[in-house]
């Protein structure tokens, strides 16, 4: 934890120094040249962001393909009755007890939630 805080402190310090240096440079060169330099810097930051977004899409696509390639898991063999295979993306909870309210609804129509409590 201390190492992480030290790393973030160093990153914050370097960022602050870079911003102060850039501000001093802009004041020195004047408003017109500062505007031109800021435009060039903004263009490079935009291109870097576009590249990172593309890289993120590639990574998510690979993760999706890998998840589809995993073998399908079977239900617990200790179950007395065989259950139907759940739909992709659904959730299955068995042998569980929920104390209190737990409502989770994704895409559904005509949902009826009964909140009667057993006394």
C-alpha angles and dihedrals in degrees: 000000000000090000091054092050091049091050092051091047090054092047091049092048093049091047091051092049091049092050092047091049092048092049091050090049092050092050091050098049097043135240099291097051090040089056092051093047092048090052092053092046090048091051092053092047089050092052091048090050091050091051092049091049090052090048090051091052091051091050093049091048091051091049090050092050092047092050090053091050093056115104115257116259119232128224121266108287091218091071115116095215126037111244128213116262110264120245117258111275094018126123127237123198121179136169090018138130124206116201108205131356121338115166122168120168126174120175108345144144128214099009118185117192117191113200099184111142123216111239 
